Amino acid sequence: MSERAAPFYCPYCGDEDLRPNETGHGAWECAACNRAFQLKFLGLLARGLHDSNAEGDDRT
């Protein structure tokens, strides 16, 4: 992947007028509510990977 995904809306006010912030990777600023925020990928969740034959699985 050559480019990072950009947020579609501000997590605080919901407005779509976002611009990259000068501070660096994943930092954005919202022109509507005048807030700055940062996005960060934390990792993959273990619950996303499960065994289809696990106990309690009713699918056949």
Backbone torsions as a table, in degrees:
resi	resn	phi	psi	omega
1	MET	NA	127.4	-177.6
2	SER	-93.4	-27.6	-179.2
3	GLU	-122.1	150.6	177.0
4	ARG	-87.9	152.6	178.5
5	ALA	-73.8	143.1	178.7
6	ALA	-102.0	147.0	176.5
7	PRO	-68.6	149.7	179.6
8	PHE	-90.0	-24.6	-178.1
9	TYR	-152.2	160.5	179.1
10	CYS	-72.1	131.9	179.1
11	PRO	-71.2	-11.0	-178.6
12	TYR	-97.0	-46.8	-176.0
13	CYS	-115.1	-14.2	178.7
14	GLY	86.5	-1.3	-179.3
15	ASP	-72.3	157.6	-176.7
16	GLU	-104.7	5.4	-178.9
17	ASP	-87.7	76.5	-176.9
18	LEU	-109.3	146.8	177.3
19	ARG	-137.0	148.2	176.2
20	PRO	-62.4	141.6	178.7
21	ASN	-91.5	152.7	-176.9
22	GLU	-67.8	-20.4	-171.8
23	THR	-67.4	-21.0	175.6
24	GLY	136.8	-156.0	-173.1
25	HIS	-57.6	127.6	174.2
26	GLY	76.2	5.7	-179.1
27	ALA	-95.8	133.1	-177.3
28	TRP	-134.8	155.8	174.1
29	GLU	-128.8	144.0	-179.2
30	CYS	-103.8	123.1	179.8
31	ALA	-73.0	-24.3	-176.7
32	ALA	-75.6	-46.7	-176.9
33	CYS	-107.8	0.5	176.1
34	ASN	61.0	36.6	177.4
35	ARG	-111.4	152.0	173.8
36	ALA	-115.4	143.1	179.3
37	PHE	-146.3	165.3	-178.2
38	GLN	-129.8	138.9	176.6
39	LEU	-102.1	139.9	-178.8
40	LYS	-145.5	129.7	176.5
41	PHE	-81.4	123.5	-177.9
42	LEU	-92.8	-28.6	-179.5
43	GLY	139.2	-179.8	179.3
44	LEU	-90.0	144.5	179.0
45	LEU	-87.3	141.6	179.9
46	ALA	-66.0	-30.2	-178.0
47	ARG	-67.0	-16.9	177.2
48	GLY	-73.8	-17.6	179.0
49	LEU	-113.8	108.2	-179.6
50	HIS	-137.6	157.5	179.4
51	ASP	-82.5	126.9	-178.1
52	SER	-69.8	-15.0	177.9
53	ASN	-102.0	20.0	-177.9
54	ALA	-67.3	155.2	179.0
55	GLU	-61.3	136.5	-179.6
56	GLY	91.4	-2.8	179.2
57	ASP	-86.8	113.9	-174.9
58	ASP	-87.4	-2.8	-179.2
59	ARG	-73.5	142.2	177.4
60	THR	-123.9	NA	NA
